[in-house]
């Protein structure tokens, strides 16, 4: 992952942010919300705890994380067999 952000967003910047929730959300607040904080920083928070902690990512790091989630690449043991008969990289 990339280095820590150069600054931490201020509470007022987080309150003013335009938060988005996934269109796949069931409306039961069991998802995350994201908000751009300028061109180089994306804030992510738990939709159940909107006043709670916020994680900050570069857009590239967030895209990579979401891509790995969608591709099933997270949580798999290295070398474990996949359903298509191949193994993960070591």
Secondary structure, 3 states (H helix, E strand, C coil): CCCCCCCCCCHHHHHHCCCEECCCCCCCCCCEEEEECCCCCEEEEECCCCCCCEEEECHHHHHHHHHHHHHCCCCCCCCCECCCCCECCC
